[in-house]
Amino acid sequence: MKDKIESSKHSFLFRIIAIVLCIVIAAISWFGLAKKYSSPDEKINKDTIAYLDEKKTTALELSASATAVSTLITLAPGDDGTPVANKLMDLAGYFLIVVSAIYLEKYLLTILGALTFKWLIPISMLAIAAYFGFKKDFLWKIGVKILVFGLAIYAVIPVSVQVSKMIYNTYQESIDETITEANDLAEESESSGSDEKSNDENSSFLDKAKDVIDSAKNTLSVTADKLKYMLNKFIDGLAVLIVTTCIIPVLVIVFFIWMVKTILGTAISTPGAITNKLTKKNESI
């Protein structure tokens, strides 16, 4: 009898501690972590956003370069370069789609951070606290499911960015070469078309293209092989950006959906069930 009373006291004390702990975690998540994980200025998000901004700048530069090179090609005598020019204009549009995807990732990073740490985790902790208070198994299952779901949706963007970074860093040098070669192409066109072009070394690629358009509209001389080479370089750069910006995040989302469904589809044991199993095991030993 005495042992049962002591066991009941220990069980009651454990439940009180568990309830307090859940409430503390909910409060920390609501008042502390939510602000930290939803702010673009916090270090935990700053590095990811800086990487996305760098990739956005690269995509914009490739789009501007493709547009400008296409414009330069259309100024050349004859129609030989027209198909390449049209294809480059199409690629410029695809680069803007990549930029839109990068903006979406940036917004989702902070939005999902706020959703997870301000709402989902506190709600899950309160549900688990209610389980310890009322001993209703469905409250435990709801709490665990919300917790797993919240952590999974927040992890999608950081994980996809890290995977993308490994792939993107491998091909970044090639993309930088494409931008450099596009600038070199403009400089070659300028030197063949006008002696009055700007000598400002810090002028942008589009400024250089404008000088060529204004000063020598029919003097562009670029070989067909050079045009095909540049087109292939732009296609390679676009492929890398699409894979790292669009395809990788989608694959990560699919993986997390599978993982969450697997976890939530299995039986979620309550602490009481686990304790009973351990007690029976010890008694059998």
C-alpha positions as CSV (number, residue, x, y, z in Angstrom):
1,M,0.0,0.0,0.0
2,K,2.8,2.3,1.0
3,D,4.6,1.5,-2.3
4,K,1.5,2.4,-4.3
5,I,1.2,5.8,-2.5
6,E,4.9,6.5,-3.1
7,S,4.5,5.5,-6.8
8,S,1.4,7.7,-7.1
9,K,3.3,10.7,-5.6
10,H,6.2,10.1,-8.0
11,S,3.8,9.9,-10.9
12,F,2.0,13.1,-9.9
13,L,5.3,14.9,-9.4
14,F,6.5,13.7,-12.8
15,R,3.4,15.0,-14.5
16,I,3.7,18.4,-12.8
17,I,7.3,18.7,-13.9
18,A,6.4,17.6,-17.5
19,I,3.5,20.2,-17.6
20,V,5.8,23.0,-16.4
21,L,8.5,22.0,-18.8
22,C,6.1,22.0,-21.8
23,I,4.8,25.4,-20.8
24,V,8.4,26.7,-20.5
25,I,9.3,25.3,-23.9
26,A,6.2,26.9,-25.4
27,A,7.0,30.3,-23.9
28,I,10.6,30.1,-25.1
29,S,9.5,29.3,-28.6
30,W,6.8,32.0,-28.6
31,F,8.7,34.9,-27.1
32,G,12.3,34.0,-28.0
33,L,12.8,31.6,-30.9
34,A,9.9,32.9,-33.0
35,K,11.6,36.3,-33.3
36,K,15.0,34.8,-33.9
37,Y,13.9,32.4,-36.6
38,S,11.6,34.8,-38.4
39,S,14.0,37.7,-38.6
40,P,16.2,38.1,-41.7
41,D,18.7,40.0,-39.6
42,E,19.4,37.2,-37.2
43,K,22.6,35.2,-37.9
44,I,20.7,31.9,-38.2
45,N,18.9,33.3,-41.2
46,K,21.5,35.8,-42.4
47,D,23.9,33.4,-43.9
48,T,21.2,31.6,-45.9
49,I,19.7,34.9,-47.1
50,A,23.2,36.2,-48.1
51,Y,23.7,33.0,-50.2
52,L,20.3,33.4,-51.8
53,D,21.0,37.1,-52.6
54,E,24.4,36.1,-54.1
55,K,22.6,33.6,-56.4
56,K,19.9,36.1,-57.2
57,T,22.6,38.6,-58.3
58,T,24.2,36.0,-60.5
59,A,20.8,35.1,-62.1
60,L,20.1,38.8,-62.8
61,E,23.6,39.3,-64.3
62,L,23.1,36.2,-66.6
63,S,19.6,37.5,-67.6
64,A,21.0,41.0,-68.4
65,S,23.9,39.5,-70.3
66,A,21.7,37.2,-72.3
67,T,19.4,40.1,-73.2
68,A,22.3,42.4,-74.1
69,V,24.1,39.8,-76.2
70,S,20.9,39.0,-78.0
71,T,20.4,42.7,-78.8
72,L,24.0,43.0,-80.1
73,I,23.5,39.9,-82.3
74,T,20.4,41.5,-83.9
75,L,22.5,44.5,-84.9
76,A,24.8,42.4,-87.0
77,P,24.4,42.4,-90.8
78,G,22.3,39.5,-92.1
79,D,20.0,37.2,-90.3
80,D,22.4,34.4,-89.5
81,G,22.4,35.2,-85.8
82,T,18.7,35.7,-85.4
83,P,17.9,32.2,-84.1
84,V,20.6,32.5,-81.5
85,A,19.4,36.0,-80.6
86,N,15.8,34.7,-80.1
87,K,17.0,31.8,-78.0
88,L,19.0,34.1,-75.8
89,M,15.9,36.2,-75.3
90,D,14.0,33.1,-74.2
91,L,16.8,32.2,-71.8
92,A,16.6,35.7,-70.3
93,G,13.0,35.0,-69.4
94,Y,13.9,31.7,-67.7
95,F,16.5,33.5,-65.6
96,L,13.8,35.8,-64.3
97,I,11.8,32.7,-63.2
98,V,14.9,31.5,-61.3
99,V,15.0,34.9,-59.6
100,S,11.4,34.6,-58.6
101,A,12.0,31.2,-57.1
102,I,14.9,32.6,-55.1
103,Y,12.7,35.4,-53.7
104,L,10.1,32.8,-52.8
105,E,12.7,30.8,-50.8
106,K,13.8,34.0,-49.0
107,Y,10.2,34.8,-47.9
108,L,9.4,31.2,-47.0
109,L,12.5,31.0,-44.8
110,T,11.2,33.7,-42.4
111,I,7.5,32.9,-42.9
112,L,7.9,29.2,-42.0
113,G,10.2,30.2,-39.1
114,A,7.4,32.4,-37.7
115,L,4.8,29.7,-38.3
116,T,6.8,26.9,-36.7
117,F,8.2,28.7,-33.6
118,K,5.4,31.1,-32.9
119,W,2.4,28.8,-33.5
120,L,3.1,25.1,-34.2
121,I,5.6,24.4,-31.4
122,P,3.7,26.3,-28.7
123,I,0.5,24.5,-29.7
124,S,2.2,21.1,-29.7
125,M,3.7,21.8,-26.3
126,L,0.3,22.8,-24.9
127,A,-1.3,19.7,-26.3
128,I,1.4,17.5,-24.7
129,A,1.0,19.5,-21.4
130,A,-2.7,18.8,-21.6
131,Y,-2.0,15.1,-22.0
132,F,0.0,15.0,-18.8
133,G,-2.9,16.9,-17.1
134,F,-5.8,14.8,-18.4
135,K,-4.1,11.6,-19.4
136,K,-5.9,11.5,-22.8
137,D,-3.8,9.6,-25.3
138,F,-5.1,11.6,-28.3
139,L,-3.6,14.8,-26.9
140,W,-0.2,13.3,-26.9
141,K,-0.5,12.1,-30.5
142,I,-1.8,15.5,-31.7
143,G,1.0,17.3,-29.9
144,V,3.7,15.0,-31.3
145,K,2.3,15.2,-34.8
146,I,2.2,19.0,-34.8
147,L,5.7,19.1,-33.4
148,V,7.1,16.8,-36.1
149,F,5.2,18.6,-38.9
150,G,6.4,22.1,-37.7
151,L,10.0,21.1,-37.5
152,A,9.9,19.4,-40.9
153,I,8.4,22.4,-42.8
154,Y,10.9,24.8,-41.3
155,A,13.8,22.5,-42.2
156,V,12.8,22.4,-45.9
157,I,14.5,25.7,-46.9
158,P,17.7,25.5,-44.9
159,V,18.3,21.8,-45.9
160,S,17.5,22.5,-49.6
161,V,19.9,25.6,-49.5
162,Q,22.7,23.5,-48.1
163,V,22.3,20.8,-50.7
164,S,22.0,23.4,-53.4
165,K,25.1,25.1,-52.2
166,M,27.2,22.0,-52.6
167,I,26.1,21.6,-56.2
168,Y,26.2,25.3,-57.1
169,N,29.7,25.8,-55.7
170,T,31.0,23.1,-58.1
171,Y,29.7,25.1,-61.1
172,Q,30.0,28.6,-59.9
173,E,33.3,29.1,-61.6
174,S,31.7,28.1,-65.0
175,I,28.9,30.6,-64.4
176,D,31.3,33.4,-63.6
177,E,33.2,32.6,-66.8
178,T,30.0,32.9,-68.8
179,I,29.4,36.4,-67.4
180,T,33.0,37.4,-68.1
181,E,32.9,36.1,-71.6
182,A,29.7,38.0,-72.3
183,N,31.4,41.2,-71.2
184,D,34.4,40.3,-73.4
185,L,32.1,39.8,-76.3
186,A,30.6,43.3,-75.8
187,E,34.1,44.8,-75.6
188,E,35.1,43.1,-78.9
189,S,32.0,44.4,-80.5
190,E,32.7,47.9,-79.3
191,S,36.3,47.9,-80.5
192,S,35.2,46.7,-84.0
193,G,32.3,49.1,-84.2
194,S,33.3,52.5,-82.7
195,D,36.3,54.5,-81.6
196,E,34.0,56.8,-79.6
197,K,32.9,54.3,-77.0
198,S,33.2,55.1,-73.3
199,N,36.5,54.4,-71.6
200,D,35.0,54.1,-68.2
201,E,36.3,50.8,-66.9
202,N,33.6,50.7,-64.1
203,S,30.7,51.0,-66.5
204,S,28.2,48.1,-66.4
205,F,27.6,45.6,-69.2
206,L,24.3,47.2,-70.2
207,D,26.0,50.6,-70.4
208,K,28.6,49.1,-72.8
209,A,25.9,47.5,-74.9
210,K,24.1,50.8,-75.1
211,D,27.3,52.5,-76.3
212,V,27.6,49.9,-79.1
213,I,23.9,50.3,-80.1
214,D,24.1,54.1,-80.3
215,S,27.4,54.3,-82.1
216,A,27.7,51.4,-84.5
217,K,24.5,49.6,-85.3
218,N,25.8,47.6,-88.3
219,T,29.4,46.8,-87.5
220,L,29.1,43.8,-85.1
221,S,31.3,41.0,-86.2
222,V,31.0,37.7,-84.3
223,T,31.5,34.3,-85.8
224,A,28.8,31.6,-85.8
225,D,31.0,29.3,-83.6
226,K,31.3,32.1,-81.0
227,L,27.6,32.6,-80.9
228,K,26.9,28.9,-80.5
229,Y,29.5,28.7,-77.7
230,M,28.0,31.6,-75.8
231,L,24.5,30.1,-76.2
232,N,25.7,26.8,-74.8
233,K,27.4,28.6,-71.9
234,F,24.2,30.4,-71.0
235,I,22.2,27.2,-71.2
236,D,24.7,25.5,-68.9
237,G,24.3,28.4,-66.4
238,L,20.6,28.3,-66.6
239,A,20.5,24.5,-66.0
240,V,22.6,24.8,-62.9
241,L,20.4,27.6,-61.5
242,I,17.2,25.7,-62.2
243,V,18.6,22.5,-60.6
244,T,19.8,24.3,-57.4
245,T,16.9,26.8,-57.1
246,C,13.9,24.8,-58.3
247,I,14.5,21.1,-58.5
248,I,16.5,20.6,-55.3
249,P,13.9,22.3,-53.1
250,V,11.1,20.3,-54.6
251,L,13.0,17.0,-54.0
252,V,13.7,18.1,-50.4
253,I,10.0,18.9,-49.9
254,V,9.1,15.4,-51.3
255,F,11.6,13.8,-49.0
256,F,10.2,15.6,-45.9
257,I,6.6,14.8,-46.9
258,W,7.6,11.1,-47.1
259,M,9.5,11.3,-43.8
260,V,6.6,13.1,-42.0
261,K,4.0,10.6,-43.4
262,T,6.2,7.7,-42.3
263,I,6.6,9.1,-38.8
264,L,3.0,10.2,-38.4
265,G,1.7,7.0,-40.0
266,T,3.4,4.8,-37.3
267,A,2.0,4.2,-33.8
268,I,3.1,7.0,-31.5
269,S,3.6,5.5,-28.1
270,T,2.7,7.6,-25.0
271,P,5.2,8.0,-22.2
272,G,3.0,5.9,-20.0
273,A,3.0,3.0,-22.5
274,I,6.8,3.2,-22.8
275,T,7.1,3.2,-19.0
276,N,4.8,0.2,-18.7
277,K,6.9,-1.7,-21.2
278,L,10.1,-1.0,-19.4
279,T,8.6,-2.0,-16.1
280,K,7.3,-5.3,-17.4
281,K,10.7,-6.0,-19.0
282,N,12.5,-5.3,-15.7
283,E,10.1,-7.6,-13.8
284,S,10.7,-10.4,-16.3
285,I,14.4,-10.0,-15.8
